[in-house]
Amino acid sequence: MAQRRVLLMRHAQSNPNAPNDFERELTNQGKHDARDIPSRIHSHGWTPSRIIMSGSRRTMETVELLTEYNETPTEPKDELYLAPSETIL
């Protein structure tokens, strides 16, 4: 059986000024940085088979910029937003 890995990743840099935390969008620097994430993941020899993420705007934007993984199934889950580690794992 193939070894499975769980990669926990935080969203890219986001703008602190938004009407509410859930709606914070990425900064230009965050958008730039997010595009580099796939090469960093591949440098370890990893390829995600699924992406599970919170439904916050900045998280969704980060995943959208992982263009190399456009064909990877994604699962937005609002319950992951501000979730304790027990919920995430």
Residue, then its C-alpha position, 0 to 999 in steps of 0.5 A: m500500500a502506498q504511503r499517504r501524507v497530509l500536508l497542512m498549508r496556510h493561505a498566502q498573505s492576505n489583506p488585514n483590512a476587510p469588513n470581516d475576517f472570512e472575506r479577507e482577500l489576498t494581497n498582490q504579494g500573496k497572489h505572487d507567493a501562491r503561484d510558487i507553492p506547487s514547485r515547493i510541493h513538487s521539490h519534495g516529490w509530492t503530488p496532492s490527490r485532493i485539496i480540502m480547505s476552508g471556504s474563506r475567501r483568502t483560502m479559496e483564492t490561494v487554491e485557485l492560484l495553484t494552477e498546476y493542481n487545477e485538475t485536483p479535486t477540491e473540497p471547500k469546508d466552512e467548518l475548517y474556518l478557525a477550526p481547532s486542530e482536532t477538527i482539522l485532523 
